[in-house]
């Protein structure tokens, strides 16, 4: 019964947010409407996750990976653009699948921003890291998930995807709306950061893939996680 009530609440909450977002769009309040849209796009994963009825061990696995990701972001705070967050999120997806990858990425953004500061940008970071985790999770059952070329590809795509989505907020904050020309300008000006972020993703993936996948594979085999 509790689970049913939770699902109904999430669906009702999501519906209210969507209606409110439409209202903001019609009023031209783009600085509020666009971040709210980004947050609304994270809700389906939360609803599906609730529908799935994950066990305590699966929740614990996601919590541990999220904790590693949050700590990594905090520890590497003095080095902008060089952080292990995307790598840990990617490895969560490769280990446990798309949904776990998305939840870890979104939770990392939300929780770590209690340290870095919450704001409209949090919604874009949740969506960006969640998307990175979901994308990598599509290869969770592939024999190529340890392949260095796949890791290179995921690292580069992860850096580009994160920058592309977070630059949406940069554009909205600067112009009050999503002007294509302004968005393109921010994308181009941010290329050095995007490149650095992609390189750091690849380096952390090459460093962390073997030990993390070895441990997560043991957990899956021993407890039947995310079967």
N, C-alpha and C positions, 0 to 999 in steps of 0.2 A: 504494500500500500504506500509506504514511504517513497519507494522508487517511482510509482505512478504519479504521486503528487509532485515529485521533483521534476519529472518530465513535463507535466502539465505547466508547472511554473516556468520552466525554461522556454517552452513554446510560447506561452503568454508573454513572458518578458521580452523574448525576441520579437514577437509581433508588435508590441508597444514601441520598442526601439525603432523598428522599421518605419512605423507610422510617424513617429516623432522626427525621424530623419527626413522623411518626405516633406513634412511640414517645414523643416529648416531649409530644405532645398527650395521650396516654393517661396520662402521668405528671403532667399538670397543670402542666408547665413552660412556661407560656404566654409568658413573657418571652424564651425561646429559640425556642419553636416558631413563634410568629407572624413574627418577623423571618426565620427560616429559610424559612417559606412564601413570604414576599415575594421572597427570593432565588431560590427554586425557580421562581417564576413568570417570572423573567428567563431561565432556562435554555433554554426552547424557542426563543427568538430566537437565542441563541448557537448552538444545534444547527442550526437552519435556515440560519443564516449560514454555518456550516461546510459544510453540504450544498450550498450554492449555489456554492461554489468561486469566490469573488470574486477578480478579478485584482489585480495589484499596484497599478495605477492607482486602482482603486476603494477598495482599502484605504488608499491614500495620501490620497484625498479625504476619507474618514471620519476619518482621523488628523488632517488639517488642521482640519476643522470641530470635532473634539473639542478640539484644541489651542486654537482661538479661544475656545471655550466655557469651557474651564478657566481660561485667562488672564483672560477677562472676569469670571469669578466671583471670582478672586483680587484683581483690580484694584478691584472694587466691594465688597470685603469690608467697608469702613467704613460701607456703606449697606445695612443689613439690609432685605431685601425689595425692593431696587431693583438688579436685576442683569440682564445680557443673556443669561443662560444659556438660559432657555426660548425666547427669540427665536431664538438660533442653532440650537437643537435643532429648532424648528419649521421654520426655513428649510432645514435639512438634509433634513428629511422632504419638504418641498415641492420640493426640488431632486432628491433621489435616491430617494425612495420610503420606504415604511413601515419596512422592515428597517434601512436606513441610519439613519433617524431614531431608531429604538429603540436601535441600537448606540451612536450618538453620545450620546444622553441617558444611557444606563446607564454608558458609559465615563467620561463627564464627572463623574458622581457619585463613581465609584470613584477616579478619578485625583485629582480636586480635594480629596477628603477626606484625602489624604496631607498636605495643607496644613492643612485645617480640623479633622482628627481623624476617625479611623475608629471605627466602633461599630455596634451593631445598626441604628441609623438609616440607615446607608449603604444597606442592602438596600431600604428604603422609598424612598430618594431615587433609587436606580437604577431601581426599578420605576416611580416617578412620572415622572421625566424621560424614561425609555424610552417610557412610554405616551403622553406628550405628542408625542414624535417620531413614534411609530407613527401616531397619530391624524392628524397633519398630513400624513404621507406618503400618506394615502388620497386627497389632493387633488393629488398630484404630476403627474398627467396631465390635470388639469382646467384649463380656460381661465380659471377664476376664481381661480387661485392668486395672482395679483397684485392681486386685487380688495380694496380697503380694507375692505369689509364682512366679507369672509372673514378677513382679517388681524385685524380687531377681534374677531371671534368666536373665532378660534383663541387669541388672546392672553388673552381672558377665561376661556375653557375651560381653557387651560393653567394659569393661576393657580389656578383653583378645583380642578382635578384634582390639582395638586401638593400643595396644602394638604390636600385630603381624604385623600390617601394617606399623607402624612407625619404627619398628626394621628392616624393609626392607631397609630403608634409612641408618640406622646405619651400616648395613652390607655393603652396597654399598660405603658409605663414608670411611669405614675402609679398605675394600679390593679392591675397584675399580670394583667389579662385585658382582653377587649374588651367592656366594659359599654356597651350602646347609649346610656344616659343620659349617661354620662361622655363618650363620644365626641361626642355632640351638644353637650355643654357646651363642649368644646374647639373644636369647629367654630364655634360662635357667638362665643366669646371671641376667636377668631383672625380674625374677619371683617375688622377693619381691616388686618391684615397681608395677608390674601388680596386685598383690594381694591387695596392698594398694589402687590402683586406683579402683579396683572392689568393695572393701569395701566402699570407699567414694561414689561411684555411688549408692550403695544400700542405704546408710544412707541419701543421699540427695533425693533420690527417695521417701523414706518413709516420709521424712519431707515435700517435695514439691508437691507430687502427688495430695493430696486432694485439697489444695487451687488453684493450677494451673488448674487442670481439671475442677473444679467447675466454674472457670471464663471462660475458653475456651469453655465449653459446653454452657454457657449462650450466648457467642458470636455467636456460630454456630447456636443456636436456634433462636436468634434474627435477625441475618443478613443472615442466610443461607450459611455460609462460607463453602467452600470445599465440597459442596453437591455432 
